[in-house]
């Protein structure tokens, strides 16, 4: 709930400030998801990784200067399909699909530990791919290339 309130507060801010907030949310959710997974709380870990993915997509929108207030599954998927750069689109798409399964696991508890680990590790792998691509792109922009 606190993160939602913070998210709403950031709507009127400039895109770089919003991006920094989403980066912070992403890091917090991602670190918490990793911790919960290590502790064996698969349902909470799945939900936190979904939060990290949502924050990562919001970070992407903020960097592009696209303000989107209300987020739901459809808007996340539509943004990825229509606004993410072609070279990153499939990675974001796969990440969102995996995160949606982990989100569903939070509510339904349908994944056994081995299957959860497959999905969770895939999400982490995709997050790291996106992170590297975005960091690389940001460095290129910073150096005017």
ABEGO torsion letter per residue (X at the ends): XAAAAAAAAAAABBAAAAAAAAAAAAAAAAAAAAAAAAAGBAAAAAAAAAAAAAAAAAAAAAAAGBBBABBBAAAAAAAAAAABBAAAAAAAAAAAAAAAAAAAAAAAGABBAAAAAAAAAAAAAAAAAAAAAAAAAAAAAAAGX
